[in-house]
Amino acid sequence: MNEEEVRGLFAMPADAPAYPHFPIKFVNREFITITYRTDPDALARLIPAPLKVTEPVVKYEFIRMPDSSGLGNYTESGQVVPVTLNGEAGGYTLRMYLDNVPGILSGRELLGYPKIFGQPKLEIREESIVGSLDHSGVRIATATMAYKQAELDKNAVKKSMEAPSFNLRIIPNVDGSPRICELVKFYTEDVTVKGAWTGPASLELHPHALAPVAKLPVLEIVSAVHMLVDLSINAGEIAYDYLTPKATKAA
C-alpha cells in the first residue's frame, strides 16, 4: 500500500475491518426500557459536565438485535441517563454490556459507546418478558415486565427515540496521554415503530466490582416500555471537546 491508500483505510485490521461503514441498520430490534428513580448524588458523580442531569432517573435497557447490518445477531444491556446539553434534551449512555465483538468495537471506536463484554438475555417466559445480565458469570441485573399488556401510541414512542444521544468518547495516545476526549452527539434515524407496549415491571441490580450497575440503586420504578422497531445509526458529530473546549464553544 502507498501512503494515499493507507490514509483511505477505514478500521482495523486494515485488510478486513471488524465492522462496516455507516449507516448500520437494525431490523426487528426489540427493547424493554425500565425507567427508575435513583440517588441524585450518586448520579451527579457519574455524569460529565457540561451535560446536566434533568432529574434523578435512569433508563435501564435490554435490547435484542437479531438482524444488524455488518454486526449480526446479538443482545445488549445497560444504563442511559436523561440529560441536557446547552438546553437540548437527550440521553447519555453510561454503560453497555453485550455479547458481540464487532458491536463492541464499532460502538467504542466510532461513537464512543462505553461497551464491554457481558452475557445479556431478553426472552419471553410464559406471560412475561424477562431481561437478565451476567458479567464474568455473576448475575448483575434482572428485569421482568408483563408481555404486551397495554399498547402505547407508536408516534409518541417514535418521537422519544428521535432525541439525540450523547457519549463520552475517550481514546488515549500511544504513551497513555489523552488523544481524544470528547462528547459525541448523534441521532437514531429511519425509525419505524412496529409495536410498543407498557405494563407492570420490576428491576433488580446487584453489585459487581467491574460492572457497577448497582451504583445507581433502584428507588422506584417510574415506567416500562417494550418496543419492536427498525432503525439506523449513522455518523455523529463532536458536541464538546475537552482538550480544546474554547474552540468547541466558539463553534
C-alpha positions in Angstrom: 0.0 0.0 0.0 1.2 3.5 -0.7 0.5 6.4 1.7 -2.6 7.5 0.0 -4.1 4.0 0.2 -3.2 3.9 3.9 -5.0 7.2 4.5 -8.1 5.8 2.9 -8.3 2.8 5.3 -11.4 2.6 7.5 -10.7 0.5 10.6 -8.5 -2.4 11.9 -7.5 -4.9 10.8 -6.5 -2.9 7.7 -7.4 -5.6 5.2 -10.6 -6.8 6.9 -12.2 -4.2 9.2 -14.0 -5.5 12.3 -17.2 -3.5 11.4 -18.9 -1.9 8.5 -19.2 1.7 7.3 -22.2 3.8 8.4 -25.2 3.6 8.3 -25.7 0.5 10.5 -29.3 -0.8 10.1 -31.2 -2.7 12.7 -34.3 -4.8 11.8 -36.8 -6.1 14.4 -34.8 -4.5 17.3 -36.6 -5.4 20.5 -36.3 -3.4 23.7 -37.5 -3.3 27.2 -36.7 0.0 28.9 -37.4 0.4 32.6 -37.2 4.0 33.9 -36.4 4.2 37.6 -35.6 6.9 40.2 -32.2 6.7 41.8 -29.9 8.5 44.3 -29.3 12.1 42.8 -25.9 12.4 44.5 -24.7 9.1 43.1 -26.0 10.1 39.6 -24.3 13.5 39.7 -20.9 11.9 40.4 -21.1 9.9 37.1 -22.4 12.4 34.6 -19.6 14.5 32.9 -20.0 18.3 32.6 -21.2 20.2 30.6 -24.0 17.6 30.5 -26.7 18.4 33.0 -29.0 15.8 34.7 -32.7 16.7 34.2 -34.0 14.6 37.1 -32.6 11.7 39.1 -33.8 8.9 36.8 -32.1 6.2 34.8 -33.4 4.2 31.9 -32.2 0.6 32.1 -32.3 -1.2 28.7 -32.3 -4.8 27.5 -32.1 -4.9 23.7 -32.3 -7.9 21.3 -30.8 -7.2 17.8 -31.4 -10.3 15.6 -30.7 -8.5 12.3 -27.9 -5.9 12.4 -26.2 -5.0 9.2 -22.5 -5.9 9.3 -22.7 -6.9 13.0 -25.0 -9.9 13.0 -27.3 -11.2 15.8 -26.7 -10.1 19.4 -28.1 -8.7 22.7 -27.0 -5.8 24.9 -28.0 -4.2 28.2 -27.1 -1.1 30.0 -28.0 2.3 31.6 -28.9 5.6 29.8 -29.5 8.8 31.7 -31.7 11.7 30.5 -29.6 14.9 30.3 -29.4 18.2 28.5 -26.6 19.9 26.7 -27.0 23.6 26.1 -30.7 23.2 26.7 -31.2 20.3 24.3 -32.6 17.2 25.8 -31.1 13.7 25.1 -29.8 10.6 26.6 -26.2 9.9 28.0 -25.1 6.3 27.7 -23.4 5.5 31.0 -22.5 1.8 30.3 -23.4 -1.1 28.0 -22.7 -4.8 28.1 -23.1 -7.0 25.0 -22.1 -10.4 23.5 -20.8 -9.3 20.1 -17.2 -8.3 19.3 -18.0 -6.2 16.2 -20.7 -4.4 18.1 -18.3 -3.6 20.9 -15.5 -2.4 18.6 -17.7 -0.3 16.3 -19.6 1.3 19.2 -16.5 2.3 21.1 -14.4 3.4 18.2 -16.9 5.2 16.1 -19.4 6.8 18.6 -17.8 6.4 22.0 -20.3 3.9 23.4 -19.0 2.6 26.7 -19.4 -1.0 25.6 -17.7 -4.1 27.2 -18.3 -7.8 27.0 -21.2 -9.3 29.0 -23.9 -12.0 28.8 -27.3 -10.3 28.4 -30.5 -12.1 27.5 -34.0 -10.9 26.6 -36.6 -13.7 26.4 -40.4 -14.4 26.7 -41.2 -16.7 29.6 -44.9 -17.5 29.8 -46.8 -14.2 30.2 -43.6 -12.2 31.0 -40.7 -10.7 29.1 -37.5 -11.2 31.1 -34.2 -9.5 30.8 -31.0 -10.7 32.5 -27.4 -9.6 32.5 -24.4 -11.6 33.8 -20.8 -10.3 33.9 -18.0 -12.8 34.5 -20.6 -15.4 35.4 -22.2 -13.2 38.1 -25.9 -12.0 37.7 -25.9 -8.2 38.0 -29.3 -7.3 36.6 -32.7 -8.9 36.2 -35.8 -7.2 34.8 -39.4 -8.5 34.4 -42.3 -7.0 32.5 -45.8 -8.0 31.6 -45.8 -9.2 28.0 -47.7 -6.8 25.6 -50.3 -5.9 28.3 -51.2 -2.4 27.2 -50.4 -0.7 23.8 -48.7 2.7 23.6 -49.0 5.4 20.9 -46.4 4.5 18.3 -46.0 8.1 17.2 -45.2 9.2 20.7 -42.6 6.4 21.1 -41.1 7.3 17.8 -40.7 10.9 18.8 -39.0 9.9 22.0 -36.5 7.8 20.1 -35.5 10.6 17.8 -33.9 12.7 20.6 -30.1 12.9 20.4 -27.8 10.6 22.2 -24.6 11.6 23.9 -21.5 9.5 24.6 -18.1 10.3 26.2 -15.5 9.1 23.7 -12.1 8.6 25.1 -9.1 7.3 23.1 -5.6 7.6 24.6 -2.3 8.4 22.7 0.3 5.7 22.4 2.1 7.0 25.5 -1.2 6.8 27.5 -1.8 10.6 27.5 -5.2 11.9 26.3 -5.5 11.9 22.4 -9.3 12.1 22.1 -11.6 13.2 24.9 -14.9 14.5 23.7 -18.7 14.3 23.9 -20.2 12.8 20.7 -23.7 13.6 19.6 -25.8 11.6 17.2 -29.4 10.6 16.3 -31.3 7.5 15.7 -32.6 7.6 12.2 -35.2 5.9 9.9 -37.2 4.8 13.0 -40.2 2.6 12.3 -42.1 1.6 15.4 -43.7 -1.8 14.8 -45.2 -2.1 18.2 -45.0 -0.5 21.7 -46.5 -1.7 25.0 -46.4 -0.8 28.7 -47.3 -2.7 31.9 -46.0 -3.5 35.4 -42.3 -4.1 35.7 -39.5 -4.9 38.1 -35.8 -4.3 38.1 -33.1 -5.8 40.4 -29.4 -4.7 40.3 -26.6 -6.4 42.1 -23.0 -5.2 43.0 -20.0 -6.2 40.9 -16.5 -4.7 41.2 -16.1 -4.3 37.5 -19.6 -3.9 36.3 -21.1 -1.4 38.7 -24.7 -1.1 37.5 -25.8 -1.1 41.2 -24.0 2.2 41.8 -27.3 3.8 40.8 -29.8 2.0 43.1 -33.4 1.4 42.1 -35.5 3.5 44.5 -38.8 3.5 42.5 -40.0 2.2 39.1 -41.4 5.1 37.1 -42.4 3.4 33.8 -41.7 0.5 31.5 -41.8 0.2 27.7 -41.5 -2.8 25.4 -40.8 -1.9 21.8 -40.2 -3.6 18.4 -38.6 -1.2 15.9 -36.5 -0.8 12.8 -33.9 1.9 12.9 -30.5 3.1 11.6 -27.5 4.6 13.3 -25.3 7.0 11.2 -22.3 9.2 11.7 -22.2 11.6 14.7 -20.7 15.0 15.5 -18.4 16.3 18.2 -20.6 18.2 20.7 -17.8 19.2 23.1 -14.0 18.7 23.0 -12.5 18.5 26.5 -9.0 19.1 25.1 -9.9 22.3 23.2 -13.1 23.4 25.0 -12.8 27.1 23.8 -12.8 26.0 20.2 -15.8 23.9 20.7 -17.7 26.7 22.4 -16.8 29.1 19.6 -18.2 26.6 17.0 
